[in-house]
Structure formats: structure tokens, C-alpha cells
Amino acid sequence: MAENLDATDWALLAELQQDARVSFTELARRVSLSASATTERVRRLEALGVITGYQAAVDLEKAGYPVLAVVRLKYPGNRHRPLHRLLGERAEILECLRTTGDDCYTLKVAAASMAHLEQLVDELNGFGSTTTSVVYSRPLPYRGPRRPA
């Protein structure tokens, strides 16, 4: 798929990842295209599934979730449906990755307090053993993919 993306597509993606609310007119100006060509390219990127959606960046602390943690879960079972159900129910679980290695899942979680994090980790312990790392800071927040060199 990446071979189908040209420099202009990557420029559009970079701009939209910085500000997904930018108008097509302003986006066109930034990437040196007409507004109609820009609209067509963005729609094509959406249709191809390269752009999968748009979302607001939220300051977790200001939203009432000052504790950010990474929880690694070693899940010994092979019935993942109950865990997937919990993932869908718990808004504090921001992201879940199925991984190789000793751990089966890596979760990014936000909590209102350390007690809240402890309660969530206790619930996850019902599925297997966990290792929790509290995040001090984010020297490199999520930035999205860039054009390959």
C-alpha cells in the first residue's frame, strides 16, 4: 500500500495528523494543490482505508485522568472473548496491542488516581499476570507515521 502513496499524499497525511480540522482550502494551500484536487486526494485516502478516521487529541490530566500507565498482560488461556469484552467496556483502557513474547497484550490505560489504577489492574489480574509501569512523562507523544525514507 505504501508504494501507492506519493509525496503529496504523505504531505496531506502529515498536515491532517497535525490538524484534522483544517479546511480543504487551507490544506490545499499548505500542500500546493487546488482545493478540488486536495478534496479528491483526501477522499481517495479515506476510500483506500489509509485514513481510518479523525479524532480529537485530549489532555488526559485536564479530562480527569492524570495517571497514565502501560500494563502488560500475560494471558495463559486461549479464550480471549471475555478479555475483549472487558476491553470494550472499560473506557480507561485507551489502547490494546496483541504482542509476541512473554506478554500477550500491552495496554495503555488512563486512571483518575493510583487507587483507580490499582482497581483496574486487579480486574485485569483475573485474566493472567500483569506488569504495570506508570508513565512519568511523554517525551515523544504519538505523532503518526511519516513518509519512509
Salt bridges, closest charged atoms under 4 A:
ASP6 OD1 - ARG41 NH1 2.92
ASP9 OD1 - ARG41 NH1 2.81
ASP9 OD1 - ARG44 NH2 2.76
GLU15 OE1 - ARG30 NH1 3.03
GLU26 OE2 - ARG29 NH2 2.51
GLU26 OE2 - ARG30 NE 3.00
GLU46 OE1 - ARG43 NH1 3.23
GLU92 OE2 - ARG90 NH2 2.77
GLU92 OE2 - HIS116 NE2 2.78
ASP103 OD2 - ARG72 NE 2.60
GLU123 OE1 - ARG90 NH1 2.06
